Amino acid sequence: MTPKDVVAFAKENQCQMVDYKFLDFVGIWQHFSTPISEFSEDIFEEGIGFDGSSIRGWQPIHNSDMLIMPDPMTAKVDPFPEIATLSLICNIIDPMTKEGYTRDPRFIAQKAEAYLKQTGIGDTAYFGPEPEFFIFDDARWDMTQNQSFYSVDSIEGIWNTGREEFPNLAYKPRNKEGYFPCAPTDSMIDLRNEMVQVLQSVGLTIEAVHHEVATGGQAEIDMRFDSLLKMGDNLQWFKYIIKNVAIQNGKTVTFMPKPIFEDNGSGMHCHQSIWKDGKNQFAGDGYGGLSKTALYYIGGIIKHAKALCAFTNPSTISYKRLVPGYEAPINLAYSNRNRSASLRIPATDSEKSKRVEYRTPDPSCNGYLAFAAMLMAGLDGIENKIDPGQPLDKDIYGLSPEELKDVPQVAGSLDEALSALEEDNAWLLKGDVFTQDVIDMWVSYKREAEIDPVKTRPTPTEFALYFDC
């Protein structure tokens, strides 16, 4: 849509408010609204000023003025406010230079798409993430100087088989048995279906929806693939809608990767391919029906995987999912059809469907940054013809330590991932897609705001282990 089209769209839908959405550095949507009387085509040229010092990881207070510039192509009617509201996703602009703000994740995604075209390797990168999440009935936590706790609960939790529920009707999925029995064991059908309806109402194409492996209300809803920037936008809408539909139904959703001990965590497998002039560059006559381009792309992912984890698995709790025993894709191998490999080649006879599925990422990530980083790693593999080695067509979960000794692994902690990113980042700096300032700020923020607080706080497990030492 053009700015003129958006104004007409707002009038057609009788919008009375305009909501401007943008991302903070970490990946959470921020917003503010204005009455429709303050909205005009001029806003798409002039932008709206705001205080960038109040956004995590952004400007210092002495240099805080920033502009939001709404993207007319993102216009939708927000499905949640009672008053009809036009929603626009915005780019962040430096008011002095009038250029994109280097710490704006959406700008980084735009630069990644531009760099792909610049290389001549392709003109479009498609991404199809599969975000998993938990639906809870209750979630509580607290932290003080002398105590801390968390508690999550679900009517489906296997831990509630003995609870008085007046009456307790049973049918609670056992650990690792949530994939995927019918009702009444799957009690979330109507809620997930409502989520799908609202997702479709804002233009997202949904391909499948189901209960996931874990007990306690784990679910997955799969979107149709789209180009990198559009999928970044779609993932933000996805999280926003899933959370709000849950709240409206008296439940709550989390995309954190490992909220339940001793059961599977939530991943976000990412299907990806590169196209040029309408032709899939990943289709070929090599292993799994892939081209050399696709295999080199895999080589780039494997080579940079530890540093890549800083963006694809960016939370401290990400690494409580990436442990052996819970179907976690920690071993950097590729294989045809094999879901125990971190890089899977889905079985398909269609050239258009040839793609690589990277199974390590999780939904705590900032989609714009994660997709851009994966693309840059893959492009580095293509540009430098990085050999991914031989495929591993075995059940990797069942291999002995001796058999696994030469198979590389992803990072084992967020701290390790950040250290790898500090040492291995030249591939991200190509085309000025990521800047050194962005990398330095990402590392600094993650260490100071997330790693250090977690590292310095005692846990109940430590009391159980060491109180009597």
Legacy VTK file of the C-alpha trace (Angstrom):
# vtk DataFile Version 3.0
C-alpha trace
ASCII
DATASET POLYDATA
POINTS 469 float
0.000 0.000 0.000
1.005 3.593 -0.563
0.532 6.257 2.140
-2.579 7.385 0.263
-3.880 3.802 0.274
-3.306 3.541 4.025
-5.324 6.697 4.706
-8.153 5.272 2.599
-7.809 1.878 4.353
-8.144 3.543 7.766
-11.246 5.418 6.625
-12.785 2.300 5.084
-12.343 0.420 8.354
-13.621 3.370 10.427
-10.405 3.500 12.451
-10.467 6.053 15.258
-6.938 5.440 16.554
-3.547 4.773 14.978
-1.087 2.487 16.787
2.623 2.744 15.938
4.571 -0.437 16.731
8.357 -0.830 16.764
10.927 -3.157 18.267
13.295 -2.538 21.115
16.857 -3.838 20.744
16.077 -7.109 22.536
13.013 -7.936 20.461
9.851 -6.868 22.312
7.246 -4.769 20.526
6.796 -1.232 21.858
3.993 1.105 20.795
2.157 4.367 21.207
-1.105 5.618 19.725
-2.602 8.817 18.370
-6.167 9.750 17.430
-6.967 9.362 13.738
-7.320 13.160 13.555
-3.522 13.386 13.953
-2.888 10.956 11.089
-2.110 11.970 7.510
0.048 11.007 4.545
2.707 13.465 5.785
3.595 11.163 8.697
5.094 8.673 6.240
7.567 11.349 5.151
8.111 13.343 8.331
7.884 10.617 10.991
7.064 11.145 14.661
9.635 12.014 17.317
10.089 10.019 20.527
12.558 9.449 23.370
15.048 6.743 22.377
16.756 6.709 25.782
13.798 4.865 27.338
14.184 1.862 25.003
16.423 -1.005 26.086
19.834 -0.951 24.410
19.263 2.306 22.538
20.298 5.925 22.915
21.910 7.672 25.931
19.738 10.359 27.537
21.932 13.206 26.254
21.338 12.069 22.664
17.882 10.575 22.906
15.728 12.114 20.155
14.686 9.577 17.508
12.048 9.326 14.786
9.660 6.510 13.990
8.808 6.191 10.314
5.759 3.968 9.669
5.984 1.463 6.816
2.779 1.761 4.742
3.137 -1.865 3.580
2.493 -3.059 7.153
-0.940 -1.466 7.633
-3.465 -3.720 9.376
-6.416 -3.336 11.710
-5.322 -4.383 15.209
-7.712 -7.187 16.266
-7.632 -6.431 20.014
-8.521 -2.815 20.934
-12.263 -2.195 21.383
-11.977 1.003 19.315
-11.095 0.342 15.668
-7.336 0.891 15.456
-5.008 1.122 12.488
-1.702 -0.616 13.223
1.587 0.291 11.528
5.036 -1.230 12.025
7.707 1.455 12.034
11.346 1.872 11.118
13.573 3.901 13.421
15.316 6.914 11.900
18.155 9.071 13.195
16.695 12.614 13.137
20.082 14.172 12.370
21.204 11.984 9.453
17.711 10.867 8.326
19.197 7.392 7.907
18.076 4.129 9.447
19.109 3.599 13.057
21.816 0.939 13.180
20.426 -0.640 16.372
16.919 -1.002 14.932
16.475 -4.764 14.356
14.122 -4.157 11.446
16.755 -2.020 9.710
19.292 -4.820 10.157
16.864 -7.228 8.460
16.409 -4.758 5.585
20.174 -4.488 5.162
20.516 -8.284 5.140
18.038 -8.494 2.267
19.920 -5.751 0.417
23.238 -7.543 0.952
21.828 -10.778 -0.488
20.948 -8.924 -3.702
24.355 -7.242 -3.720
26.119 -10.631 -3.691
24.256 -11.779 -6.797
23.612 -15.139 -5.103
19.898 -14.468 -4.889
17.236 -11.821 -4.632
15.000 -13.322 -1.930
15.660 -15.288 1.244
12.649 -17.214 2.504
12.217 -18.175 6.150
9.607 -20.432 7.689
9.923 -20.543 11.490
7.951 -23.004 13.641
7.523 -21.298 17.030
6.567 -23.535 19.945
5.073 -22.176 23.155
3.427 -23.152 26.444
-0.123 -22.254 27.461
-0.397 -21.953 31.247
-3.267 -21.340 33.640
-1.029 -19.664 36.198
2.499 -18.220 36.224
4.064 -16.637 39.296
7.578 -15.730 40.398
9.359 -13.440 42.817
12.909 -12.532 43.791
14.033 -10.773 46.948
17.318 -10.651 48.830
16.552 -13.747 50.859
14.266 -15.812 48.654
13.213 -16.578 45.094
10.670 -18.875 43.485
8.737 -19.550 40.320
5.583 -21.556 39.795
3.792 -22.403 36.562
0.652 -24.481 36.314
-1.583 -25.989 33.669
-4.777 -28.000 33.795
-2.885 -30.375 31.480
0.179 -30.729 33.722
1.025 -34.349 34.527
1.958 -33.139 38.016
-1.774 -32.465 38.628
-3.034 -36.059 38.388
-3.552 -36.085 42.169
-4.879 -32.551 42.628
-8.398 -31.885 43.898
-10.141 -30.267 40.941
-13.752 -30.943 41.966
-13.651 -33.214 40.032
-10.268 -34.075 38.524
-11.164 -35.570 35.135
-7.661 -36.881 34.369
-6.512 -36.994 30.713
-3.304 -35.053 31.319
-0.504 -35.706 28.799
2.411 -37.635 30.276
5.916 -36.228 29.881
6.971 -36.380 26.228
3.569 -37.793 25.184
1.813 -34.631 24.074
2.581 -35.203 20.352
-0.279 -35.580 19.612
-3.247 -37.399 21.115
-6.807 -36.282 20.383
-9.208 -34.734 22.876
-9.834 -35.039 25.751
-6.083 -35.426 26.360
-5.532 -32.445 24.074
-7.699 -29.860 25.852
-6.439 -26.831 23.911
-8.125 -27.397 20.522
-10.653 -24.582 20.728
-8.106 -22.105 22.075
-5.567 -22.896 19.352
-8.295 -22.682 16.705
-9.240 -19.227 17.975
-5.582 -18.213 17.762
-5.512 -19.412 14.147
-8.625 -17.411 13.280
-7.158 -14.190 14.667
-3.779 -14.826 12.990
-5.564 -15.264 9.677
-7.565 -12.076 10.243
-4.366 -10.003 10.005
-3.185 -11.769 6.864
-0.950 -14.554 8.190
-1.195 -17.865 6.331
-1.337 -20.783 8.778
-0.354 -24.252 7.569
-0.751 -26.487 10.631
-1.596 -26.381 14.328
-1.164 -29.048 16.995
-0.266 -29.947 20.549
3.472 -30.369 21.075
5.500 -33.045 22.852
5.578 -31.724 26.415
2.950 -31.935 29.100
1.491 -28.739 30.522
-0.044 -27.184 27.401
2.802 -27.034 24.867
1.637 -26.059 21.371
2.877 -25.248 17.886
1.280 -23.174 15.128
3.109 -23.078 11.797
3.083 -20.095 9.450
3.611 -20.186 5.692
7.163 -19.125 4.779
7.812 -15.568 3.640
10.717 -13.262 2.811
13.100 -12.343 5.623
11.720 -8.900 6.500
8.087 -9.918 6.123
8.647 -12.977 8.286
10.233 -10.762 10.934
7.028 -8.690 10.888
4.880 -11.831 10.889
6.677 -13.302 13.885
5.979 -10.140 15.875
2.297 -10.323 14.971
2.337 -14.030 15.803
3.627 -13.546 19.340
1.347 -10.553 19.936
-1.767 -12.440 18.849
-0.970 -15.723 20.595
-0.366 -13.941 23.914
-3.465 -11.754 23.679
-5.870 -14.514 22.647
-4.613 -16.546 25.612
-5.150 -13.626 28.008
-8.678 -13.094 26.693
-9.398 -16.733 27.551
-8.011 -16.552 31.074
-4.722 -18.238 30.194
-1.177 -17.027 29.588
1.475 -17.946 27.014
5.253 -18.011 27.215
7.773 -18.437 24.420
10.632 -19.033 26.881
12.546 -22.126 25.765
12.498 -24.228 28.946
9.795 -23.340 31.478
9.238 -26.941 32.652
11.890 -29.182 34.187
12.296 -32.742 32.900
10.281 -32.340 29.710
10.886 -30.981 26.236
11.497 -27.275 25.761
10.202 -24.960 23.057
12.219 -24.557 19.880
11.712 -22.594 16.689
12.918 -24.705 13.786
13.683 -22.397 10.867
13.188 -23.529 7.260
15.183 -21.391 4.839
16.077 -21.123 1.173
17.465 -18.587 -1.310
15.768 -17.765 -4.597
16.877 -15.832 -7.670
14.706 -14.765 -10.603
11.924 -17.028 -9.379
14.156 -20.121 -9.136
15.075 -21.965 -5.942
18.873 -21.864 -5.623
18.812 -24.694 -3.063
17.418 -27.304 -5.476
19.983 -29.522 -7.178
21.251 -33.035 -7.740
23.445 -33.338 -4.654
22.777 -34.995 -1.305
19.079 -34.787 -0.372
18.316 -33.100 -3.677
20.261 -30.003 -2.672
22.530 -27.832 -4.782
26.133 -27.009 -3.926
24.860 -23.558 -2.966
22.632 -25.107 -0.311
25.399 -27.371 0.988
27.797 -24.420 1.263
25.010 -22.528 3.079
24.894 -25.415 5.576
28.675 -25.195 5.859
28.405 -21.536 6.831
25.792 -22.284 9.501
27.948 -25.040 10.978
31.124 -22.932 10.947
29.523 -19.954 12.682
26.981 -21.839 14.811
28.432 -20.964 18.219
28.461 -17.240 17.439
25.097 -17.570 15.717
23.643 -18.864 18.980
24.039 -15.358 20.441
21.125 -14.325 18.181
19.213 -17.576 17.593
19.306 -18.686 21.243
19.749 -15.382 23.080
18.495 -16.163 26.596
20.217 -17.824 29.515
17.386 -20.351 29.664
17.921 -21.226 25.994
20.753 -23.476 27.105
18.555 -25.427 29.517
16.761 -26.602 26.388
19.998 -27.329 24.501
20.955 -30.375 26.556
21.005 -34.097 25.673
17.884 -36.156 26.249
15.085 -33.816 25.208
15.256 -33.970 21.391
17.402 -30.829 21.508
19.394 -30.177 18.308
22.829 -29.626 19.818
24.968 -31.621 17.363
26.032 -29.706 14.253
25.360 -32.275 11.584
23.130 -32.307 8.528
20.989 -35.154 7.315
18.116 -36.033 4.991
14.813 -36.480 6.878
16.710 -36.946 10.170
15.173 -34.907 13.009
18.035 -35.701 15.378
20.389 -33.549 13.272
20.555 -29.821 13.893
20.285 -29.266 10.129
17.583 -31.338 8.480
16.764 -31.607 4.792
13.000 -32.173 4.630
11.942 -34.957 2.274
10.237 -33.552 -0.824
10.245 -34.221 -4.567
9.380 -30.628 -5.443
12.224 -28.326 -6.499
10.286 -25.401 -5.062
10.209 -27.056 -1.649
13.928 -27.814 -1.376
15.172 -26.084 1.755
17.290 -26.386 4.867
15.729 -26.624 8.315
17.930 -25.323 11.142
16.519 -26.799 14.345
18.672 -25.105 16.993
16.939 -21.665 17.276
14.280 -20.993 19.889
11.379 -18.511 20.060
12.994 -16.241 22.656
14.960 -14.744 19.771
14.450 -11.423 18.031
13.286 -12.699 14.649
14.772 -9.872 12.585
18.226 -10.404 14.105
18.073 -14.205 14.090
16.937 -14.458 10.451
19.486 -11.855 9.340
22.304 -13.625 11.206
21.396 -17.046 9.778
21.323 -15.599 6.268
24.708 -13.920 6.752
26.253 -17.161 8.066
24.861 -19.090 5.105
26.025 -16.477 2.604
29.507 -16.609 4.092
29.425 -20.358 3.522
28.413 -19.867 -0.115
30.919 -17.087 -0.793
33.780 -19.080 0.712
32.590 -22.515 -0.467
32.637 -23.914 3.074
32.340 -27.704 2.928
29.836 -28.972 5.524
31.521 -32.383 5.608
29.668 -35.668 5.247
26.024 -36.044 6.264
25.217 -38.044 9.392
22.355 -40.411 8.597
22.063 -42.003 12.031
20.023 -41.417 15.148
22.442 -38.933 16.681
20.736 -39.159 20.067
21.789 -42.813 20.242
25.449 -42.374 19.306
28.174 -43.112 21.837
30.562 -40.416 23.078
33.267 -41.987 20.920
31.075 -41.686 17.815
30.213 -38.081 18.678
33.716 -36.857 19.468
34.264 -35.357 16.008
30.766 -33.866 15.666
30.813 -30.155 16.620
28.183 -28.799 18.978
26.376 -25.518 19.453
27.265 -23.204 22.331
26.669 -24.595 25.801
25.697 -21.294 27.445
24.791 -17.754 26.524
28.146 -16.612 27.859
29.942 -19.038 25.543
27.824 -17.873 22.600
28.641 -14.215 23.291
32.352 -14.995 23.599
32.179 -16.804 20.255
30.407 -13.802 18.741
33.170 -11.483 19.978
35.782 -13.637 18.237
33.799 -14.599 15.123
31.807 -11.725 13.654
33.472 -10.546 10.417
30.810 -12.375 8.396
28.102 -10.287 10.101
29.813 -6.996 9.251
29.700 -7.544 5.489
27.565 -4.958 3.723
27.301 -3.064 7.005
24.384 -5.391 7.877
25.446 -5.700 11.511
27.768 -2.971 12.748
30.482 -3.365 15.363
28.446 -1.079 17.598
25.448 -3.418 17.350
27.551 -6.466 18.210
29.286 -4.701 21.103
25.990 -3.424 22.485
24.340 -6.842 22.142
27.167 -8.531 24.033
27.286 -5.814 26.688
23.528 -5.758 27.245
23.183 -9.530 27.425
26.038 -9.874 29.911
25.036 -7.001 32.187
21.242 -7.303 32.079
20.815 -11.078 31.823
23.880 -13.235 32.459
25.205 -11.448 35.552
21.875 -11.345 37.457
21.287 -15.046 36.768
24.867 -15.968 37.568
24.933 -14.205 40.942
21.582 -15.401 42.364
21.395 -18.617 44.450
18.870 -21.202 43.245
16.777 -23.735 45.207
18.801 -26.528 43.619
21.977 -25.093 45.136
20.353 -25.005 48.585
19.372 -28.665 48.149
22.916 -29.567 47.116
25.008 -27.478 49.459
23.071 -26.346 52.556
24.628 -29.084 54.691
28.144 -28.754 53.333
LINES 1 470
469 0 1 2 3 4 5 6 7 8 9 10 11 12 13 14 15 16 17 18 19 20 21 22 23 24 25 26 27 28 29 30 31 32 33 34 35 36 37 38 39 40 41 42 43 44 45 46 47 48 49 50 51 52 53 54 55 56 57 58 59 60 61 62 63 64 65 66 67 68 69 70 71 72 73 74 75 76 77 78 79 80 81 82 83 84 85 86 87 88 89 90 91 92 93 94 95 96 97 98 99 100 101 102 103 104 105 106 107 108 109 110 111 112 113 114 115 116 117 118 119 120 121 122 123 124 125 126 127 128 129 130 131 132 133 134 135 136 137 138 139 140 141 142 143 144 145 146 147 148 149 150 151 152 153 154 155 156 157 158 159 160 161 162 163 164 165 166 167 168 169 170 171 172 173 174 175 176 177 178 179 180 181 182 183 184 185 186 187 188 189 190 191 192 193 194 195 196 197 198 199 200 201 202 203 204 205 206 207 208 209 210 211 212 213 214 215 216 217 218 219 220 221 222 223 224 225 226 227 228 229 230 231 232 233 234 235 236 237 238 239 240 241 242 243 244 245 246 247 248 249 250 251 252 253 254 255 256 257 258 259 260 261 262 263 264 265 266 267 268 269 270 271 272 273 274 275 276 277 278 279 280 281 282 283 284 285 286 287 288 289 290 291 292 293 294 295 296 297 298 299 300 301 302 303 304 305 306 307 308 309 310 311 312 313 314 315 316 317 318 319 320 321 322 323 324 325 326 327 328 329 330 331 332 333 334 335 336 337 338 339 340 341 342 343 344 345 346 347 348 349 350 351 352 353 354 355 356 357 358 359 360 361 362 363 364 365 366 367 368 369 370 371 372 373 374 375 376 377 378 379 380 381 382 383 384 385 386 387 388 389 390 391 392 393 394 395 396 397 398 399 400 401 402 403 404 405 406 407 408 409 410 411 412 413 414 415 416 417 418 419 420 421 422 423 424 425 426 427 428 429 430 431 432 433 434 435 436 437 438 439 440 441 442 443 444 445 446 447 448 449 450 451 452 453 454 455 456 457 458 459 460 461 462 463 464 465 466 467 468
